[in-house]
């Protein structure tokens, strides 16, 4: 079996998972609701507090769909509990990042600094921006 596909997905207590006909899955949590339709060949089941993905055969297509389906479902559960975040890591001498107003001022070795403004609706990052010296 697929190493990723065979792993069960832990469903937290505050998350509700609904599996409908046609492999339509809806995941509701404290941060919102996500829903998607998955390949009909995959068997999805909720056993206790774990979400299980099974494949019908060992064919190449089924093996590929097995891991993909499990990863997408795990990402849905993570999305409604923790949300989406991106971390920026700056390595090297002379590279710096600092907060400037609502934006981010990056000095990355170019002849000019790069200013990144956040899109509307994106909350500020928690903690301090680390980088440089």
N, C-alpha and C positions, 0 to 999 in steps of 0.2 A: 504494500500500500504506500501511498504518498506519505512522506514524513510530515508534511504540513497538513494534508487533508485528514489524516487519521486523528489528529489532536482535537479533543473536544473544546468547545468554546464555553468558558465560564460566564454565566449570566448573573450579574449582581441582583440583589434583592429589589432594588428600586427600578429595575428595567423589566418591561413587559414585552415578550416576543410573541407574535401571532403568525402562524403559518397557515395560509389559505390554499385552496385548490390552484394548481398551476404553478406551484412553488413561489407564490407571492408572499414575501416576508415583510412584516412591519415591526419595527423596533421602536418602542417608546421609552424615554428616560427623562431625567431631570433637565437636560439641555435641549430637548426637542424630540422630533419624530422623524425616522427615516424609513423608507420602504423601497423595495426593489423586487424584480422578478428574476428568478434564476433558472438555469437549464432544467428542462423537465426530466432529463435522464438522472439527475442527482436526487437522492432521497434525503429529505431534511426532517429531523425529528427533535422534539424538545423532551429530554428525559431528565426529570427533576430540575436542577438548576444548571443543566448543561445542554448546549445545542450541538447536535451530532450531524455530520454530513457523510453520507455513504454513496458509493458508486456501484453501478450494476455489474460492471465487468472490468477487465484489465486492459481494455483497448486503449490506444494512445490518446484518443480524444477524451475518454472518460477519466483517464489519469490526470490530464491537463485541467479539465473542468473541476475535478475533485479539490485540488489545492486552491484553485482560483476562487471557487465558491466559498470555501472555508475562510480564506483571507478576506474576502469582501464582507462576509457576515461578521467576522471578528472586528473589522474596521467600523462597521455600523454600530456594534455594541460600544466600542471605544468612543465613537463620535457622539453618542447620546449621553455618555457618562463623563468623559473628560474634555471633549471638544477637540478642535484642531489647533495645533501649534507648530511653529517652525522655529528652530533654534539656529542662530548664526554663530559660527565658530571662526574666529580669525586667528591664524597662526603665522608667525614670522616676525622678524624685526622691522620696526617702522610702520607697521599697519596699526591703525587706531580706529576706534568707533566711539562716538559720544552722542548723547542726546542733545538735540538743539531744538528747543520749542517742542512741538509735537512730533517732529521728524527725527531722522537719524543721519548724522554727519559721518561719512566714512572716508578715511584717508587710506587708500589702497595702493599707493605707488604710482598713481596717474599724475599728470601735471596739474590736475585740479581735484578738489575734493568732490565726492559724490554725495548728494543729498537725496535721501529717500523719504518721501512723505507717505504716511499711512493712508489707506483708503478709508472713506467714511464708514463708521460702524465698527471699526476694529478697535478693541480696547487696548490700552497701553500694556506693555509687558510687565509682569510682576518682577520685583527685584531690581538689581542694578545691572547695567550693561558692562560686561567685562571685556577687556581687550587691550592690546598694547602693553604699556608698562604698568 
